[in-house]
Amino acid sequence: MKIASRMGLIDSSGIRKIFDLAKNLSDPINLSIGQPDFDVPEPIKQAACKAIEQGHNRYTLTQGIPELRERIKIHIEAKKHASVEEVLITSGVSGGIFLSFIALLEAGDEIIVPDPYFVMYKHLTRLLGATPVYLDLEEDFSLDPKKLEKLITPRTKALILNSPSNPTGTVIPKDTLREIAEIARKWGIVIISDEIYDGFVYEKDYESIAKYYPDTLILAGFSKEYAMTGWRLGYAAGPAKLVNEMIKLQQYTFVCAPSMVQYAGLAALDFDTESFRKEYVAKRDIIYNGLKDKFQVTKPDGAFYIYPKAPGGSGTAFVTKAIENNLLIIPGNVFSEHDTHFRISFAASQETLYRGIEVLNRLAGQFCGGK
């Protein structure tokens, strides 16, 4: 059997490799998993069951049920202070990334990817024959618009942003968003804004760059804020010219998002998740305060990740040692062209966080004295 040569451009997710390792450990301290540690709220479960009982089990329109698409438009206007022309219901944000990249990128095109980045951006770009151009973030993971503009060439088709960020937890401030929007407008590039963690923003005010730049495709969804990771419900919202092409592609790929889950999405938009956000603020503070004396680490603004610099300089070496001590974390080279950091998910019980902190601080002392 001959496999397509394009498959040689990608490899298995490093996160999946860590998950596989977890199977071989007894009661591991698991700070690797990027999903909420609470269950889907009961009203949302009930809405899904009701939809099944009422017969909402068939294909929906490719673009999604009209009620949900309209509610998402209203949600974006209220929460993100932006107007969008069209909405597509996707099979998770990953589905939206997949469709948008195929609709936009051709062989030879370039897309600017801030580094660190979500793992899918790099591999899908390469699979399509396009080139990811990496924008190294500053030491505190802020984005320098001047460095961004220097990377733009005649081949630049798009810029992808992820705020709040996986893996750093950084939220891009509004002044930086305005500068990025001006640069994008000057050069005529599309912005893809991955906003899946918009429900978990802490002290800073959250804004979407779509407020400042209409040629923005918002990708967001229900997986993180409502713990619906396995339900595969997301959305793409933005310029009709792009979203309509994605709808065309969805006909031949995902067909539609799960029907009963779309009806549950309506219930989710009515559910207040403030209590979950407050819990994650407390967990963020536990992990940050527990590590800041031994690690070089930036306090996250959102999401549920923290991204310390690895003592000794090698994220892989430090993570390998952590796994030997029954602690599961993710090496930074999964998310970056540099192997200097590691990712912790603090979507875990407080007990698990304290166990992890003890192991991490003990290991830090074995690698060049920590900081």
Buried (B, 14 or more C-beta within 10 A) or exposed (E): EEEEEEEEBBEEBBBEEBBEEEEEBEEBBBBBBBBBBBEBBEEBBEBBEBBBEEEBEEEBEBBBBEEBBEBBBEBBEEBBEBEBBBBBBBBBBBBBBBBBBBBBBEEEBBBBBBBBBBBBBBBBBBBBEBBBBBBBBEEEBEBBBEEBBEBBEEEBBBBBBBBBBBBBBBBBBBEBBBBBBBBBBEEEBBBBBBBBBBBBBBEBEBBBBBBBBBBBBBBBBBBBBBBBBEBBBBBBBBBEEBBBBBBEBBEEEBEBBBBBBBBBBBBBBEBEBEEBBEBBBEBBEBBBEBBBEBBBBBBBBBBBBBBBBBBBEBBBBBBEBBBEEBBBBBBBBBBBBEBBBBBBBBBBEEEBBEBBBBBBBEBBEEBEEBE
